[in-house]
Each structure stands twice: as structure tokens, then as C-alpha cells.
Amino acid sequence: MKPGTVRAVLCGYGQFGCTAYDALRRAGVAIVLVVTYRDRAEENCWWQSLERQALADGVPVALDVALVLASETTWRMVALAPDLIISAFYRDLMGEHLLDLPRLGAWNLHPSLLPAYRGRAPINWQLVHGERRGGLTLHRMVRRADAGGIIAQTAVAIDPDQDAYGLTWQLLRAAPALWDDALARLLSGTAVEQPQHLAQGSVFGRRRPDDGRIDWRQPARVIHNLVRAVAPPWPGAFTTLDGTRLVISRSRVVHDDGQHGTPGTILPGNQVACGAGVLGIVSAARADAWCTTLPSGARFHHLLENHA
């Protein structure tokens, strides 16, 4: 390591963690430790491994550690005396004992235009709510989640039929330019930090697989937004037909409004009457087998019926 080289600890996971890793290396920053998570066997691990990338380069890795005050990894980070701490899709909050450690600050990449969609699963929540604009924000880490001052932000347009996987890759393509610009300004001391106006934003919690249950009394556009927000490789939006779960992975809005039958009724052409409008089912599967034709005249159960 050259004398005077900036030293960083990277806390991250998946592809977004890898974008931070690559950007730090492009900037000539020495990554002295990567803190990340093991892939879980029960997860559909479609993402890139930050652990493998770091180990291939001989960078030390700490896996599944608690960064509490007295932990071994915390003391290790203190001993390393990093100039920067970078977080990218790291799941846990850090305390002041780490946030105050690096002289150039501790910074986190968040996949929304903060202060909107602070918290968990922002990519999915933006699609659930039909947002037409999303983006990435690099902000200072403070004790409160996603609440620190902003030094870089970039926006992307969201197509009304874009799904979460597609939006993820839009953001991944936008990430390198944001990282390169922000790191250059951090290293040169020219970064300008803008405070967040949290009252103008929003906060959302984590999503669980059962949140993908479809209520056919909702408007077609609302259901379509849910389908694309949790489409595979996420668990998928689902409904029940004759006691069997049907996962809908792709849909289209045929009619935005109007009454076209009892909500949940299957119409000709793989279309479904909703609380308002009609939803077209483009692809769906039952028990891992694709359904090409849905039985016209049958009816999906809606939320309350399933929980009666």
C-alpha cells in the first residue's frame, strides 16, 4: 500500500455492494476490509457475490458479524483506522462508535430519491406505488436510517410496465457514474452535503412474501403495480383458484376503469375483472407449471375470502 493511500472499509452485499467495491478500486482507494453476509440456502440467490469478489483479490472479509460496540469486528475496524466507511445494501445500522471513526465520513448508497422511500425494500415499494421516477442517493450515515445529508443523487425514469428486476438493473447501470463522481469529490474535499427534509419524504418497512397476495377488489392498475413490484426473482404476486395458489409473474392493464364483472372473475382471453378495470394475465404458474389458458368464467378468491 502506497504511503498516503486512502483506506476504506466496505460494508455491503450483492450487486450494489460490488458496484461500490469496483468504484473504490477505480478511485485508487485501498479496501482494507469487506463486511458482508453469507448467501442463504433458502434464498433465490440471483445476485453477484461481494464475498467472492473480495476474496479473489485477497481482501479480508468478515461474514455475518454484529457491529456492536464490543464486537471483535468493531475493534478490528478501529485498529484499521479507515479514512472511509462505505455501505451499499448493508442490512444493519451502525452506531456512532463506527460512524464517527473515518475522517472522510461514513456514506451509504440507497436506491431511491431520498428523502422519499427511506427504509426497507425501496425498489419494490416504489413500484407498488406506481412511481414514474426513481434513483440512487449517496448520503451520510447517521444513527437514524437513511436520514443523513446527501452528497450525490441521480434519477432514472420508471416505465409503467417495468418490474423490480428491470428497475434494479437500471439503477445498477446508473451506479458507476454516481460513485465515480462522489468519490472524486470526497477524496478531493469538494463534496457538498445537503441536509434532507425528512418531513417531505416517506418511510417504509420490509416486505414479506405474503404481501404479494392479490385483492381483486383493487383497481387493475394497483394490482398490476403489485405484480411488477414482486415479479420473479422476487416471490411473486399470487392468488387462489380452486384451492391452488397461482403466481402471476407478468400482467398488463387492459382497462383502467369501469365495472366488467365481479372482481376476480376470469374473462375470455386470460383477463380478470378487478374492482375497477380489467387486468390481462401475461404469464402465470401453478405448482411450478406454466398456465397458458385460464378457465373463463371461474373466479379467483380475493383477500377477505381467503382469510374468512
C-alpha positions in Angstrom: 0.0 0.0 0.0 1.4 3.4 -1.0 2.0 5.9 1.7 -0.9 8.3 1.9 -3.3 5.9 0.2 -6.9 6.4 1.4 -8.2 3.3 3.3 -11.8 2.1 3.3 -14.0 -0.5 5.0 -16.8 -1.6 2.7 -20.0 -2.9 4.2 -22.2 -4.3 1.5 -24.0 -7.1 -0.3 -25.0 -8.2 -3.8 -24.5 -6.3 -7.0 -24.8 -2.9 -5.4 -22.0 -3.9 -3.0 -19.9 -4.9 -6.0 -20.5 -1.5 -7.7 -19.1 0.2 -4.6 -16.1 -2.3 -4.5 -15.3 -1.6 -8.1 -15.6 2.2 -7.7 -13.3 2.3 -4.7 -10.7 0.4 -6.7 -11.1 2.7 -9.7 -10.6 5.6 -7.4 -7.3 4.1 -6.0 -8.8 3.6 -2.6 -7.3 0.7 -0.6 -10.1 -1.6 0.7 -8.8 -2.9 3.9 -11.9 -5.0 5.0 -15.2 -6.1 3.4 -18.1 -6.8 5.8 -20.8 -8.8 4.2 -23.3 -11.7 4.5 -23.3 -15.3 3.5 -25.8 -16.2 0.9 -28.7 -18.1 2.5 -29.6 -21.6 1.1 -33.3 -20.8 1.3 -33.0 -17.6 -0.9 -33.1 -17.4 -4.6 -29.6 -16.0 -4.9 -29.5 -14.5 -8.4 -27.1 -11.7 -7.4 -23.4 -11.3 -7.6 -21.3 -12.2 -4.6 -19.3 -9.4 -2.9 -17.6 -12.0 -0.7 -16.2 -14.0 -3.7 -15.1 -10.8 -5.4 -13.1 -9.6 -2.4 -11.6 -13.0 -1.6 -10.4 -13.3 -5.2 -8.5 -10.1 -4.8 -7.0 -11.1 -1.4 -9.2 -8.5 0.5 -10.1 -9.7 4.1 -13.7 -10.5 4.6 -15.9 -10.6 7.7 -19.1 -12.5 7.4 -22.4 -12.2 9.3 -21.0 -10.2 12.1 -22.6 -7.8 14.6 -21.1 -4.4 14.5 -22.0 -3.7 18.1 -19.7 -1.7 20.4 -17.7 -4.6 21.9 -17.6 -6.9 18.9 -14.4 -8.4 17.5 -15.1 -6.9 14.1 -15.7 -3.4 15.6 -12.3 -3.5 17.3 -10.8 -4.7 14.1 -12.2 -1.7 12.2 -11.0 0.7 14.9 -7.5 -0.8 14.6 -7.6 -0.5 10.8 -8.3 3.3 11.2 -10.1 3.6 7.8 -10.5 7.0 6.2 -13.8 6.0 4.7 -16.6 3.6 5.6 -18.9 2.8 2.6 -22.2 1.0 2.8 -24.0 -0.5 -0.2 -27.0 -2.7 0.5 -25.7 -3.5 4.0 -28.7 -4.6 6.1 -27.7 -3.3 9.6 -27.5 0.1 11.1 -24.1 1.2 12.6 -23.7 3.1 15.9 -21.8 6.3 16.5 -18.7 4.3 17.6 -18.2 3.4 13.9 -19.9 6.4 12.1 -17.5 8.8 13.8 -14.4 6.7 13.1 -13.4 7.7 9.5 -12.0 11.1 8.8 -13.7 11.3 5.4 -17.1 10.1 6.7 -19.4 7.1 6.6 -21.6 7.0 3.5 -24.5 4.8 2.3 -25.9 4.1 -1.1 -29.8 4.0 -1.1 -31.9 3.0 -4.1 -34.4 5.9 -4.0 -34.5 9.6 -4.3 -34.2 10.4 -0.7 -36.0 11.6 1.4 -38.6 9.5 -0.4 -38.7 5.8 0.4 -36.4 5.6 3.3 -36.2 2.2 5.0 -36.5 -1.3 3.6 -37.3 -2.6 0.1 -37.4 0.8 -1.6 -37.2 -0.6 -5.2 -40.3 -2.7 -4.6 -42.2 -0.1 -2.7 -41.7 2.5 -5.5 -43.3 0.1 -8.0 -46.1 -0.8 -5.6 -47.0 2.9 -5.6 -46.7 3.4 -9.3 -43.8 5.9 -9.2 -42.6 7.1 -12.6 -39.2 8.3 -11.3 -36.7 6.6 -9.1 -33.0 6.8 -8.5 -29.9 6.4 -6.3 -28.8 8.6 -3.3 -25.4 8.6 -1.6 -25.9 10.0 1.9 -24.0 10.3 5.2 -24.9 7.6 7.6 -26.3 8.7 10.9 -28.0 6.7 13.7 -31.4 7.2 12.1 -31.9 5.1 9.0 -31.4 6.9 5.6 -31.6 10.3 7.3 -28.1 11.9 6.8 -27.1 14.6 4.4 -26.9 13.9 0.7 -23.8 14.4 -1.4 -24.9 12.7 -4.7 -28.1 11.7 -6.3 -29.1 10.5 -9.8 -32.6 9.9 -11.2 -34.0 7.3 -13.6 -37.4 7.2 -15.4 -39.6 4.2 -14.5 -41.7 2.7 -17.3 -45.2 1.9 -16.1 -44.6 -1.8 -17.1 -41.1 -2.0 -15.6 -40.6 -4.7 -13.0 -38.4 -4.8 -9.9 -35.6 -6.8 -11.6 -35.6 -4.4 -14.6 -35.5 -1.4 -12.3 -32.7 -2.9 -10.3 -30.6 -3.2 -13.4 -31.5 0.4 -14.4 -30.1 1.5 -11.1 -27.0 -0.7 -11.4 -26.2 0.9 -14.7 -26.5 4.3 -13.2 -24.4 3.5 -10.1 -20.8 3.6 -11.5 -21.1 7.3 -12.7 -22.6 8.3 -9.3 -19.9 6.5 -7.4 -17.0 7.9 -9.5 -18.2 11.5 -9.2 -19.0 11.3 -5.5 -15.7 9.5 -4.6 -13.7 12.1 -6.6 -15.3 14.9 -4.6 -14.9 13.1 -1.3 -11.3 12.4 -1.9 -10.6 16.0 -3.0 -12.5 17.6 -0.2 -15.0 19.3 -2.5 -18.1 17.3 -1.7 -21.1 19.5 -0.7 -23.5 17.9 1.7 -27.2 18.9 1.5 -29.5 18.1 4.5 -32.6 16.0 4.0 -36.0 17.5 4.7 -37.4 14.3 6.2 -40.9 15.7 6.7 -41.2 15.8 2.9 -40.3 12.2 2.5 -41.6 8.8 3.4 -40.5 5.6 5.3 -41.4 2.0 4.5 -40.8 -1.3 6.3 -39.7 -4.6 4.9 -41.9 -6.7 2.6 -42.7 -10.3 3.2 -43.8 -13.0 0.7 -47.4 -12.9 1.9 -47.6 -9.2 1.0 -47.9 -10.4 -2.6 -51.4 -11.7 -2.1 -53.8 -10.1 -4.7 -57.0 -8.5 -3.6 -59.1 -8.4 -6.8 -61.3 -5.7 -5.4 -58.4 -3.3 -6.0 -58.2 -1.4 -9.3 -56.4 -3.1 -12.2 -53.6 -0.6 -12.1 -53.0 -1.2 -8.4 -52.8 -4.9 -9.0 -50.5 -4.5 -12.0 -48.2 -2.4 -9.9 -48.1 -5.2 -7.2 -47.4 -7.8 -9.9 -44.4 -6.0 -11.3 -43.1 -5.0 -7.9 -42.7 -8.6 -6.7 -42.3 -10.4 -10.0 -39.6 -13.2 -10.1 -36.9 -13.4 -8.9 -38.9 -12.0 -6.0 -41.6 -14.4 -4.6 -44.3 -13.1 -6.9 -47.9 -11.8 -6.6 -50.3 -14.7 -6.1 -54.0 -15.6 -5.9 -56.0 -18.7 -5.3 -58.0 -20.7 -7.9 -59.9 -23.8 -6.8 -57.8 -24.0 -3.7 -54.5 -23.9 -5.6 -52.0 -21.0 -5.5 -51.4 -19.3 -8.8 -48.4 -17.0 -9.1 -48.8 -14.2 -11.6 -45.4 -13.0 -12.8 -46.4 -10.6 -15.6 -49.5 -8.7 -16.3 -50.9 -5.7 -18.3 -53.7 -3.3 -17.8 -56.5 -3.8 -20.3 -58.9 -1.3 -18.9 -58.1 1.2 -16.2 -61.6 1.8 -15.0 -65.2 0.6 -15.3 -67.0 -2.4 -13.9 -66.5 -5.6 -16.0 -67.9 -8.2 -13.7 -67.5 -9.5 -10.1 -63.9 -8.8 -9.0 -61.7 -11.9 -9.5 -63.9 -13.3 -12.4 -61.8 -14.7 -15.2 -62.9 -13.2 -18.6 -62.1 -14.6 -22.1 -58.5 -14.1 -23.2 -56.8 -14.6 -19.8 -58.3 -11.3 -18.5 -59.6 -10.7 -15.0 -62.3 -8.3 -13.8 -61.0 -6.1 -11.0 -62.6 -3.6 -8.6 -62.1 -1.1 -11.4 -60.9 -2.1 -14.8 -59.5 -5.3 -16.3 -56.1 -6.9 -15.8 -54.6 -9.1 -18.5 -52.6 -12.1 -17.3 -49.5 -12.4 -19.5 -47.7 -15.2 -17.5 -48.7 -17.3 -14.5 -47.8 -20.6 -13.0 -49.4 -23.2 -10.7 -47.1 -25.6 -8.8 -44.2 -24.7 -11.0 -46.1 -25.4 -14.2 -46.9 -22.5 -16.6 -50.6 -21.8 -17.2 -51.3 -20.8 -20.8 -55.1 -20.7 -20.6 -57.2 -19.7 -17.6 -60.8 -21.1 -17.3 -63.1 -18.3 -18.4 -66.0 -17.8 -16.0 -64.1 -19.1 -13.0 -63.3 -16.8 -10.1 -60.2 -16.1 -8.2 -60.6 -15.6 -4.4 -59.9 -12.2 -3.1 -58.2 -11.3 0.2 -61.1 -11.4 2.7 -62.4 -14.6 1.3 -59.0 -16.3 1.7 -58.9 -15.2 5.4 -62.5 -15.7 6.3 
